[in-house]
Amino acid sequence: MKISNQKIYEQIADILIQQIEEGVLKEGDRLPSIQKLAAEYGVSNASIREALNALRIIGLIDIKHGYGTFVKQ
């Protein structure tokens, strides 16, 4: 069994990046809510927020408060 040194939010960010690169998530697509993503991946809301913030920093998503999170690339 391989043990990962990668933090949970980094693992979630990597999954979302892969989905964007593969076209599962396309430009303009709205991501599910933080709560739905947390339930889907079995992690805390804080981990999802960290992952989304990392994607925002590298320019892959746009977070519009009150509207949602959208794929930017």
DAWODA-V919843 format. One record per residue. N is the residue number from 1. RES is the residue in one small letter. SS is DSSP state (h for helix, s for strand, l for the rest). PHI is phi in whole degrees, 0 to 359 (NA if undefined). OMEGA is omega in whole degrees, -180 to 180 (* if undefined). Layout:
n-><N,N>
res-><RES,RES>
ss-><SS,SS>
phi-><PHI,PHI>
omega-><OMEGA,OMEGA>
//
This chain:
n-><1,2,3,4,5,6,7,8,9,10,11,12,13,14,15,16,17,18,19,20,21,22,23,24,25,26,27,28,29,30,31,32,33,34,35,36,37,38,39,40,41,42,43,44,45,46,47,48,49,50,51,52,53,54,55,56,57,58,59,60,61,62,63,64,65,66,67,68,69,70,71,72,73>
res-><m,k,i,s,n,q,k,i,y,e,q,i,a,d,i,l,i,q,q,i,e,e,g,v,l,k,e,g,d,r,l,p,s,i,q,k,l,a,a,e,y,g,v,s,n,a,s,i,r,e,a,l,n,a,l,r,i,i,g,l,i,d,i,k,h,g,y,g,t,f,v,k,q>
ss-><l,l,l,l,l,l,l,h,h,h,h,h,h,h,h,h,h,h,h,h,h,l,l,l,l,l,l,l,l,s,l,l,l,h,h,h,h,h,h,h,h,l,l,l,h,h,h,h,h,h,h,h,h,h,h,h,h,l,l,l,s,s,s,s,l,l,l,s,s,s,s,l,l>
phi-><NA,272,259,266,272,286,290,302,296,292,296,294,301,298,298,293,299,298,296,291,296,275,85,295,252,250,307,90,295,268,283,300,296,304,296,292,296,298,293,298,263,68,233,281,301,297,296,294,301,298,297,294,296,298,292,295,297,273,86,270,226,236,259,250,301,89,241,136,244,234,289,261,296>
omega-><-180,178,-177,174,-177,179,-177,-178,177,178,179,178,179,178,-179,177,179,179,177,-179,-178,179,175,172,-176,178,179,179,176,177,174,179,178,-179,180,178,179,179,-179,-176,178,-180,-179,175,-179,179,178,178,178,-180,-180,178,178,179,177,-178,-180,172,-179,-179,176,180,179,-177,-179,-179,-180,-180,-173,176,-174,-172,*>
//
